[in-house]
């Protein structure tokens, strides 16, 4: 269908949806003032902090910061995609889907996907029956039982066994009328390297069905019971199965992740299954591969925090470091649990119990703490070269933080641990920042700070956040203000990343003549920006003397931006001069120009 037709359809569904009616099916709501309130369905609470604004079409939880429009609510509560949420509401409202003349290729692909779902489900049942109902699976069943798995756990995850032999599954499916081409497309068989024909991909392996978020079987993982290689074998990439976009047990863990706000990521199938069996239902596994941005975004829809609990061997720790680099950019809280005494969480839980495991999860350090710990752990810092090495390893981690207090605290702590002067570490930090073009300089005295976040008072920062939020609210309520604001401010003047995205979208929609309804605008935003827009739209605000309020907000935003720029250039000039770098004169001149601009703005 054409984009305009689809957009009109989505907007009609949203406009005709009663957000109060939809949410009330899941959450008891009571009216208080203009809005409705209830206990949030996305985290445990006794005092209602979940608010719904029917006139604006948004919900927002002031406790866990979940928010969005009616589609976002359905996506989060039902664990479905955006289009599935739209379709669900359309069916409820008896709004027909837009007519779409599908090509023969599209129709063929839909038929093929339906066949693949069916053949995967039948393969799951075939493997499960081989494990639980035939002599083929006796040894595998005894092995799983020895690993602590119960019949209930085996049935819940539909664990199976691929019998030995080259064609047990192939023959069984041929007898049911399935051709080899479909089995090849499903990744259940492999083509022979020489000659014609195929053979079963999984043989003499314990089989773990891999499901999508809706519980549909999309692939399989196979594990040997001896020292054969490879130890694990996954389905190949198919039109249903993409390892980068899939997490094992996510369909089982989704509700618990949403309720707790926390996802625990382990490496292996058995790690996840053992945790679930023991009662930790918010555990998923990354299929034994490197953690991917797609997997991170999948968790981000349900969790506010991700805890990595990979194996404690060298390979597991390296996988942890790779995963951290991926997740760091997604804006989600990260902690790292290093499980002691054992190679993996599965073994630790069976040996020590789930409560001990959860205790380690609870005490797990944050990202920067972990990286500093690793730098200290892997280096002998009793001698000077070791101290230099630790600082060199710590700098790339410190520079990634946007929290000035965190940076300052770790520099002080490193100074104490390494028994070296604190100003020396700060000096190295500044050189690293300048050489890597990072906009961060810290004072070389005792009280350092990060100039991206602490060049102005806390009161000014709070006042600026309020100005940004209320200015966006006023523009959403009266789009005629957008052209006035756009002349005086750019998105770069906004300090918060999510609010910058909202402003860019508002400007773009206004300039393009597109739909400016906030609940519609939210559909094009990232998850974080959509949540922030929901928060903004549920903020109560005055409506008298709007012109003066807009001017005051613009002035506050510009002043904050200029003060931050001034401090950045001034401090960089100080540090460059201390290092003997002639570029300090350019920075000094720029800081003076900005300071003059601040004075003029204050006089206006």
C-alpha positions as CSV (number, residue, x, y, z in Angstrom):
1,X,0.0,0.0,0.0
2,X,1.1,3.6,-0.5
3,X,2.6,5.3,2.5
4,X,-0.1,8.1,2.4
5,X,-2.8,5.5,2.4
6,X,-1.2,3.6,5.3
7,X,-0.5,6.8,7.3
8,X,-4.1,7.9,6.9
9,X,-5.3,4.5,8.0
10,X,-3.1,4.5,11.1
11,X,-4.2,8.1,12.0
12,X,-7.8,7.1,11.6
13,X,-7.4,4.1,13.9
14,X,-5.6,6.2,16.5
15,X,-8.1,9.1,16.3
16,X,-11.1,6.7,16.7
17,X,-9.4,4.7,19.5
18,X,-10.6,5.5,23.1
19,X,-7.3,5.3,25.0
20,X,-9.2,5.2,28.3
21,X,-11.4,2.2,27.2
22,X,-8.3,0.3,25.8
23,X,-6.2,0.8,28.9
24,X,-9.1,0.1,31.3
25,X,-9.2,-3.5,30.0
26,X,-5.8,-4.0,31.6
27,X,-5.7,-1.3,34.4
28,X,-8.4,-0.1,36.7
29,X,-8.5,3.7,36.2
30,X,-10.1,6.5,38.3
31,X,-10.6,10.0,37.2
32,X,-8.7,12.7,39.0
33,X,-9.0,16.2,37.5
34,X,-8.7,16.1,33.7
35,X,-6.8,12.8,33.7
36,X,-7.3,9.2,34.8
37,X,-4.9,7.4,37.2
38,X,-4.2,3.8,38.2
39,X,-1.4,1.5,39.3
40,X,1.1,0.9,36.5
41,X,0.9,-2.5,34.8
42,X,4.6,-2.3,33.8
43,X,6.1,-2.3,37.4
44,X,4.9,-3.2,40.8
45,X,3.4,-0.3,42.8
46,X,0.8,0.3,45.5
47,X,0.3,4.1,45.0
48,X,-1.0,5.0,41.5
49,X,1.6,6.9,39.4
50,X,0.2,5.8,36.0
51,X,-1.7,8.7,34.3
52,X,-3.7,8.8,31.1
53,X,-4.8,12.0,29.3
54,X,-7.8,11.2,27.2
55,X,-7.9,14.6,25.4
56,X,-4.2,14.3,24.4
57,X,-4.1,10.5,23.7
58,X,-1.1,9.7,25.9
59,X,-0.3,7.6,28.9
60,X,2.7,8.1,31.2
61,X,4.0,6.5,34.4
62,X,5.7,8.9,36.7
63,X,7.3,5.8,38.5
64,X,8.9,3.7,35.8
65,X,8.7,6.4,33.0
66,X,6.8,4.1,30.6
67,X,4.7,6.2,28.1
68,X,3.3,6.7,24.7
69,X,0.0,6.6,22.7
70,X,-2.6,3.8,22.5
71,X,-0.4,1.8,20.1
72,X,2.7,2.0,22.4
73,X,0.5,0.7,25.3
74,X,-0.7,-2.3,23.3
75,X,2.8,-3.0,22.0
76,X,4.2,-3.0,25.5
77,X,1.4,-4.9,27.3
78,X,0.8,-7.5,24.6
79,X,4.4,-7.7,23.3
80,X,3.4,-7.1,19.7
81,X,4.8,-5.0,16.9
82,X,3.5,-1.6,15.9
83,X,1.6,-2.9,12.9
84,X,0.0,-5.7,15.0
85,X,-1.1,-3.1,17.5
86,X,-2.7,-1.0,14.8
87,X,-4.3,-4.1,13.3
88,X,-5.7,-5.1,16.7
89,X,-7.3,-1.7,17.2
90,X,-8.6,-1.6,13.7
91,X,-10.4,-5.0,14.1
92,X,-11.8,-3.8,17.4
93,X,-13.2,-0.7,15.9
94,X,-14.4,-2.5,12.7
95,X,-12.2,-0.4,10.5
96,X,-11.2,-2.4,7.4
97,X,-7.6,-2.7,6.5
98,X,-6.7,-0.6,3.4
99,X,-7.1,-2.5,0.2
100,X,-3.8,-3.7,-1.0
101,X,-3.3,-5.5,-4.3
102,X,-0.5,-7.9,-3.4
103,X,2.0,-9.1,-6.0
104,X,2.4,-12.7,-6.8
105,X,5.8,-12.6,-5.1
106,X,4.2,-11.2,-1.9
107,X,1.4,-13.8,-2.0
108,X,4.0,-16.6,-2.6
109,X,6.1,-15.4,0.3
110,X,3.2,-15.3,2.7
111,X,2.3,-18.9,1.7
112,X,5.9,-19.9,2.2
113,X,6.2,-18.3,5.7
114,X,3.0,-20.1,6.7
115,X,4.4,-23.4,5.6
116,X,7.7,-22.8,7.4
117,X,5.9,-22.0,10.7
118,X,3.9,-25.2,10.3
119,X,6.9,-27.4,9.4
120,X,9.0,-25.9,12.3
121,X,6.2,-26.6,14.7
122,X,5.9,-30.2,13.5
123,X,9.7,-30.6,13.7
124,X,9.6,-29.3,17.3
125,X,6.9,-32.0,18.1
126,X,9.0,-34.6,16.3
127,X,12.1,-33.9,18.4
128,X,10.1,-33.6,21.6
129,X,8.4,-36.9,21.0
130,X,11.8,-38.6,20.2
131,X,13.1,-37.4,23.6
132,X,10.1,-38.2,25.7
133,X,8.4,-41.2,24.0
134,X,11.1,-43.2,22.2
135,X,14.1,-45.3,23.0
136,X,16.2,-42.8,20.9
137,X,15.9,-40.2,23.7
138,X,16.6,-42.3,26.8
139,X,20.2,-41.2,27.1
140,X,19.4,-37.6,26.4
141,X,16.5,-37.6,28.9
142,X,18.8,-39.1,31.5
143,X,21.4,-36.4,30.7
144,X,18.9,-33.6,31.1
145,X,17.6,-35.1,34.3
146,X,21.1,-35.2,35.7
147,X,21.4,-31.5,34.8
148,X,18.5,-30.8,37.1
149,X,15.7,-30.4,34.6
150,X,12.3,-31.6,35.5
151,X,9.6,-33.0,33.2
152,X,7.7,-29.7,33.6
153,X,10.7,-27.7,32.4
154,X,11.3,-30.1,29.5
155,X,7.6,-29.8,28.5
156,X,7.5,-26.0,29.0
157,X,10.5,-25.4,26.6
158,X,9.5,-28.4,24.4
159,X,13.1,-29.7,24.6
160,X,13.7,-32.5,22.2
161,X,16.2,-34.9,20.8
162,X,17.4,-35.4,17.2
163,X,18.0,-39.1,16.7
164,X,21.3,-40.4,15.2
165,X,21.3,-41.3,11.5
166,X,21.3,-39.1,8.4
167,X,17.6,-39.1,7.5
168,X,15.3,-39.9,10.4
169,X,13.5,-36.5,10.2
170,X,13.7,-36.3,6.4
171,X,12.0,-39.7,6.0
172,X,9.3,-38.9,8.6
173,X,8.4,-35.6,6.9
174,X,8.5,-37.1,3.4
175,X,5.9,-39.7,4.5
176,X,3.7,-36.7,5.6
177,X,4.0,-35.1,2.2
178,X,6.7,-32.4,2.8
179,X,9.2,-32.0,0.0
180,X,12.9,-31.6,0.6
181,X,12.9,-28.0,-0.8
182,X,10.7,-26.8,2.1
183,X,12.9,-28.6,4.7
184,X,15.9,-26.9,3.2
185,X,14.3,-23.5,3.4
186,X,13.5,-24.2,7.1
187,X,17.1,-25.2,7.8
188,X,16.1,-28.7,9.0
189,X,18.2,-30.4,6.3
190,X,21.4,-29.6,4.5
191,X,22.3,-30.2,0.9
192,X,25.0,-32.8,0.3
193,X,28.3,-31.2,-0.7
194,X,28.6,-33.7,-3.6
195,X,25.9,-35.2,-5.6
196,X,22.1,-34.8,-5.1
197,X,20.0,-35.1,-2.0
198,X,20.2,-33.8,1.5
199,X,20.7,-35.0,5.1
200,X,19.3,-34.0,8.5
201,X,21.0,-31.0,9.9
202,X,20.5,-32.0,13.5
203,X,21.7,-35.5,14.4
204,X,22.3,-37.1,17.9
205,X,21.8,-33.7,19.6
206,X,19.5,-32.4,22.3
207,X,17.2,-29.9,20.6
208,X,16.1,-26.5,21.9
209,X,13.3,-24.9,19.9
210,X,13.9,-21.1,19.4
211,X,10.7,-19.0,19.3
212,X,9.9,-15.4,18.3
213,X,8.3,-13.0,20.7
214,X,4.8,-14.5,19.9
215,X,5.9,-18.0,20.8
216,X,6.1,-19.2,17.2
217,X,8.9,-21.7,16.4
218,X,11.4,-20.0,14.0
219,X,14.5,-22.2,14.5
220,X,16.4,-24.7,16.6
221,X,19.6,-25.1,18.6
222,X,21.3,-28.4,19.0
223,X,23.7,-29.5,21.7
224,X,25.9,-32.6,21.8
225,X,26.2,-34.7,25.0
226,X,29.9,-35.6,24.5
227,X,33.0,-33.8,23.3
228,X,31.9,-33.7,19.7
229,X,32.3,-30.4,17.8
230,X,30.7,-28.1,17.3
231,X,29.2,-28.2,20.8
232,X,26.2,-26.1,19.7
233,X,24.7,-25.9,16.3
234,X,21.9,-23.4,15.4
235,X,19.5,-23.3,12.5
236,X,20.9,-21.3,9.5
237,X,19.5,-17.9,8.6
238,X,16.1,-18.3,7.1
239,X,13.2,-15.9,6.2
240,X,11.9,-16.7,9.7
241,X,15.1,-17.0,11.7
242,X,17.7,-14.3,12.2
243,X,20.1,-14.8,15.2
244,X,20.8,-11.0,15.4
245,X,17.1,-10.3,16.1
246,X,16.3,-13.2,18.4
247,X,16.8,-14.1,22.1
248,X,16.2,-17.5,23.4
249,X,13.3,-17.7,26.0
250,X,12.2,-14.1,25.3
251,X,8.6,-15.3,24.7
252,X,8.7,-17.0,28.1
253,X,10.5,-14.1,29.9
254,X,8.7,-11.1,28.4
255,X,6.0,-10.7,31.1
256,X,8.5,-11.0,33.9
257,X,10.9,-8.6,32.3
258,X,8.1,-6.1,31.8
259,X,6.9,-6.5,35.4
260,X,10.4,-6.2,37.0
261,X,11.9,-3.8,34.5
262,X,15.0,-5.9,34.4
263,X,16.3,-8.4,31.9
264,X,19.1,-10.9,32.8
265,X,21.1,-12.0,29.7
266,X,23.0,-15.3,29.8
267,X,24.9,-17.1,27.1
268,X,23.5,-20.6,26.8
269,X,20.2,-22.4,26.5
270,X,20.8,-24.4,29.7
271,X,21.6,-21.2,31.7
272,X,18.3,-19.7,30.8
273,X,16.2,-22.8,31.3
274,X,17.8,-23.6,34.7
275,X,17.1,-20.0,35.8
276,X,13.5,-20.3,34.7
277,X,13.1,-23.7,36.4
278,X,14.5,-22.2,39.6
279,X,12.0,-19.2,39.5
280,X,14.0,-16.5,37.8
281,X,11.6,-15.9,34.8
282,X,13.3,-12.7,33.5
283,X,16.3,-14.5,32.0
284,X,17.0,-14.8,28.3
285,X,20.0,-16.2,26.3
286,X,21.8,-14.6,23.4
287,X,22.1,-17.9,21.4
288,X,25.8,-18.2,22.1
289,X,26.6,-15.4,19.7
290,X,27.8,-11.9,20.1
291,X,25.1,-9.7,21.6
292,X,23.6,-7.4,18.9
293,X,21.9,-4.0,18.7
294,X,18.8,-5.7,17.5
295,X,18.7,-7.9,20.6
296,X,19.3,-4.8,22.7
297,X,16.4,-3.0,21.1
298,X,14.1,-6.0,21.6
299,X,14.8,-5.9,25.4
300,X,14.5,-2.1,25.5
301,X,10.8,-2.4,24.7
302,X,10.3,-4.1,28.0
303,X,13.2,-3.4,30.3
304,X,14.8,-0.4,31.9
305,X,17.9,-2.3,33.0
306,X,19.9,-5.2,31.5
307,X,22.2,-7.3,33.6
308,X,24.7,-9.5,31.7
309,X,25.6,-12.7,33.5
310,X,27.8,-14.5,30.9
311,X,30.2,-17.4,31.7
312,X,33.1,-16.6,33.9
313,X,35.7,-18.1,31.6
314,X,37.8,-16.0,29.3
315,X,35.5,-16.4,26.3
316,X,32.5,-15.4,28.4
317,X,34.2,-12.3,29.7
318,X,35.3,-11.3,26.2
319,X,31.7,-11.8,25.1
320,X,30.6,-9.5,28.0
321,X,33.0,-6.7,26.9
322,X,31.7,-7.0,23.3
323,X,28.1,-6.9,24.5
324,X,28.8,-3.8,26.5
325,X,30.1,-1.9,23.5
326,X,26.8,-2.7,21.7
327,X,24.4,-1.8,24.5
328,X,26.2,1.3,25.6
329,X,24.7,3.3,22.8
330,X,21.1,2.2,23.4
331,X,20.5,4.4,26.4
332,X,19.6,1.6,28.8
333,X,21.0,1.0,32.3
334,X,23.7,-1.8,32.2
335,X,25.1,-4.0,35.0
336,X,27.5,-6.9,34.8
337,X,27.3,-9.9,37.2
338,X,30.4,-12.0,37.4
339,X,29.4,-15.4,38.7
340,X,32.1,-16.8,41.0
341,X,33.2,-20.4,41.6
342,X,31.7,-21.8,38.4
343,X,32.0,-21.6,34.7
344,X,28.4,-20.6,34.0
345,X,25.1,-19.6,35.7
346,X,23.6,-23.0,35.1
347,X,26.2,-24.7,37.2
348,X,26.2,-22.0,39.8
349,X,22.4,-22.1,40.3
350,X,22.4,-25.9,40.5
351,X,25.2,-25.9,43.0
352,X,24.2,-22.8,45.2
353,X,20.6,-22.2,44.5
354,X,18.7,-19.4,42.8
355,X,18.8,-17.0,45.7
356,X,22.6,-16.9,45.7
357,X,22.5,-16.2,42.0
358,X,20.0,-13.4,42.4
359,X,22.2,-11.9,45.2
360,X,25.0,-11.6,42.7
361,X,22.6,-10.0,40.2
362,X,21.5,-7.5,42.8
363,X,25.1,-6.6,43.7
364,X,26.3,-6.4,40.1
365,X,28.3,-3.3,39.3
366,X,27.4,-0.8,36.7
367,X,29.1,-0.4,33.4
368,X,31.9,2.0,34.4
369,X,32.5,0.3,37.7
370,X,33.0,-3.0,35.9
371,X,35.4,-1.6,33.3
372,X,37.5,0.0,36.0
373,X,37.5,-3.2,38.0
374,X,38.7,-5.1,34.9
375,X,41.5,-2.6,34.3
376,X,42.7,-3.1,37.9
377,X,42.1,-6.9,37.8
378,X,44.2,-7.6,34.7
379,X,47.2,-5.4,35.5
380,X,49.9,-5.6,38.2
381,X,49.9,-2.0,39.3
382,X,52.5,-2.3,42.1
383,X,55.1,-0.8,39.7
384,X,55.0,2.5,37.8
385,X,54.4,0.9,34.4
386,X,51.4,-1.0,35.8
387,X,49.9,2.3,37.1
388,X,50.4,3.9,33.7
389,X,48.7,0.8,32.0
390,X,45.7,1.0,34.4
391,X,45.1,4.7,33.7
392,X,45.5,4.0,29.9
393,X,42.8,1.3,30.1
394,X,40.5,3.4,32.3
395,X,40.5,6.5,30.1
396,X,38.4,5.1,27.2
397,X,35.8,3.9,29.7
398,X,35.7,7.2,31.7
399,X,35.4,9.3,28.5
400,X,32.2,7.5,27.6
401,X,30.4,8.6,30.7
402,X,28.1,11.7,30.6
403,X,27.9,11.8,34.4
404,X,30.3,14.3,35.9
405,X,29.9,13.0,39.4
406,X,30.7,9.5,38.2
407,X,33.8,10.6,36.3
408,X,35.1,12.6,39.3
409,X,34.5,9.8,41.8
410,X,36.3,7.2,39.7
411,X,39.3,9.5,39.1
412,X,39.5,10.1,42.9
413,X,39.2,6.4,43.6
414,X,41.9,5.5,41.0
415,X,44.2,8.0,42.6
416,X,43.8,6.3,46.0
417,X,44.2,2.8,44.7
418,X,47.2,3.5,42.5
419,X,48.8,5.9,45.0
420,X,49.4,8.6,42.4
421,X,48.5,12.3,42.4
422,X,44.9,12.9,41.4
423,X,45.7,15.9,39.2
424,X,48.0,13.7,37.1
425,X,45.0,11.4,36.2
426,X,42.9,14.4,35.4
427,X,45.6,15.8,33.2
428,X,45.8,12.5,31.3
429,X,42.0,12.5,31.0
430,X,42.1,16.0,29.4
431,X,44.8,15.1,27.0
432,X,42.8,12.0,26.0
433,X,39.7,14.1,25.6
434,X,41.4,16.7,23.4
435,X,43.2,14.1,21.2
436,X,40.0,12.2,20.7
437,X,37.9,15.3,20.1
438,X,35.7,14.6,23.1
439,X,33.8,17.6,24.5
440,X,34.9,16.9,28.1
441,X,37.5,18.6,30.2
442,X,37.9,18.2,34.0
443,X,39.6,20.6,36.4
444,X,43.1,19.4,37.3
445,X,42.5,20.4,40.9
446,X,40.7,18.3,43.4
447,X,37.1,18.9,42.3
448,X,36.9,17.9,38.7
449,X,33.9,18.1,36.5
450,X,32.6,17.2,33.1
451,X,31.9,20.3,31.1
452,X,29.1,18.7,29.1
453,X,26.9,18.5,32.2
454,X,28.2,20.6,35.1
455,X,29.3,24.0,33.9
456,X,26.1,25.6,35.3
457,X,24.3,25.4,38.6
458,X,21.9,22.6,39.3
459,X,19.1,25.1,39.6
460,X,19.9,26.4,36.1
461,X,19.9,22.9,34.7
462,X,16.5,22.1,36.2
463,X,15.1,25.4,35.0
464,X,16.3,24.7,31.5
465,X,14.7,21.2,31.5
466,X,11.4,22.8,32.5
467,X,11.8,25.4,29.8
468,X,12.5,22.8,27.1
469,X,9.5,20.6,28.2
470,X,7.0,23.5,28.5
471,X,8.1,25.0,25.2
472,X,7.5,21.7,23.4
473,X,4.1,21.4,25.2
474,X,3.0,24.9,24.0
475,X,4.1,24.2,20.4
476,X,2.2,20.9,20.4
477,X,-0.9,22.6,21.8
478,X,-0.6,25.6,19.3
479,X,1.5,24.7,16.2
480,X,1.3,28.3,15.1
481,X,4.1,28.9,17.6
482,X,6.5,26.6,15.8
483,X,7.6,29.1,13.1
484,X,8.3,31.7,15.8
485,X,10.4,29.3,17.9
486,X,12.2,27.9,14.8
487,X,13.6,31.4,13.9
488,X,15.2,31.7,17.4
489,X,16.2,28.2,18.3
490,X,17.7,25.1,16.7
491,X,17.4,21.5,18.0
492,X,21.1,21.8,19.1
493,X,20.1,24.4,21.7
494,X,18.2,21.7,23.6
495,X,20.3,19.8,26.1
496,X,18.3,16.6,26.3
497,X,18.7,14.1,23.4
498,X,15.1,13.0,23.4
499,X,13.8,16.6,23.4
500,X,16.2,17.4,20.5
501,X,14.6,14.5,18.6
502,X,11.1,15.8,19.4
503,X,12.0,19.4,18.3
504,X,13.5,18.1,15.0
505,X,10.3,16.1,14.3
506,X,8.1,19.1,15.1
507,X,10.1,21.4,12.9
508,X,10.2,18.8,10.0
509,X,6.4,18.1,10.3
510,X,5.6,21.8,10.3
511,X,7.9,22.6,7.4
512,X,6.5,19.7,5.4
513,X,2.9,20.4,6.1
514,X,2.5,17.0,7.8
515,X,0.2,16.0,10.6
516,X,1.1,17.7,13.8
517,X,-1.1,15.9,16.3
518,X,1.3,14.9,19.1
519,X,-0.1,11.3,19.4
520,X,0.5,10.9,15.6
521,X,4.0,12.5,15.9
522,X,4.9,9.9,18.6
523,X,4.7,7.1,16.0
524,X,7.7,8.5,14.2
525,X,9.9,8.9,17.3
526,X,12.3,6.6,19.0
527,X,11.1,4.8,22.1
528,X,12.9,7.2,24.5
529,X,11.7,10.3,22.6
530,X,8.1,9.0,22.5
531,X,8.1,8.4,26.2
532,X,9.5,11.9,26.8
533,X,6.8,13.4,24.6
534,X,4.2,11.5,26.7
535,X,5.7,12.9,29.8
536,X,5.6,16.4,28.4
537,X,2.0,16.1,27.3
538,X,0.9,15.0,30.8
539,X,2.5,18.0,32.5
540,X,0.0,20.6,33.8
541,X,0.8,24.1,32.6
542,X,-0.6,27.6,32.6
543,X,-2.2,28.9,29.4
544,X,-2.3,32.6,30.3
545,X,0.1,35.1,28.7
546,X,1.5,32.4,26.3
547,X,3.6,34.9,24.4
548,X,5.6,35.9,27.5
549,X,6.0,32.3,28.6
550,X,7.4,31.4,25.2
551,X,9.9,34.2,25.2
552,X,11.0,33.4,28.7
553,X,11.5,29.7,27.8
554,X,13.5,30.6,24.6
555,X,15.7,32.9,26.6
556,X,16.4,30.3,29.3
557,X,17.3,27.7,26.7
558,X,19.6,30.0,24.9
559,X,21.3,31.1,28.1
560,X,21.9,27.6,29.2
561,X,23.3,26.6,25.8
562,X,25.7,29.6,25.7
563,X,26.9,29.1,29.3
564,X,27.7,25.5,28.5
565,X,29.6,26.5,25.4
566,X,31.4,29.2,27.2
567,X,32.7,26.9,29.9
568,X,33.7,24.2,27.4
569,X,35.8,26.7,25.4
570,X,37.2,28.4,28.5
571,X,38.3,25.2,30.2
572,X,39.7,23.8,26.9
573,X,41.7,27.0,26.5
574,X,43.1,26.6,30.1
575,X,44.1,23.0,29.5
576,X,45.6,23.6,26.1
577,X,47.7,26.5,27.5
578,X,48.8,24.3,30.4
579,X,49.9,21.7,27.8
580,X,51.8,24.3,25.8
581,X,49.4,24.0,22.8
582,X,49.0,27.3,20.8
583,X,45.4,26.4,20.0
584,X,44.5,27.8,23.4
585,X,44.3,31.3,21.8
586,X,41.5,30.2,19.4
587,X,39.6,28.7,22.3
588,X,40.1,31.8,24.4
589,X,38.8,34.1,21.6
590,X,35.7,31.9,21.1
591,X,35.0,31.9,24.9
592,X,35.2,35.7,24.9
593,X,32.8,36.0,21.9
594,X,30.3,33.7,23.6
595,X,30.6,35.6,26.9
596,X,29.7,38.8,25.1
597,X,26.7,37.2,23.6
598,X,25.6,36.1,27.0
599,X,25.8,39.6,28.3
600,X,23.7,41.0,25.5
601,X,21.1,38.3,26.0
602,X,20.9,39.1,29.8
603,X,20.4,42.8,29.0
604,X,17.5,42.1,26.6
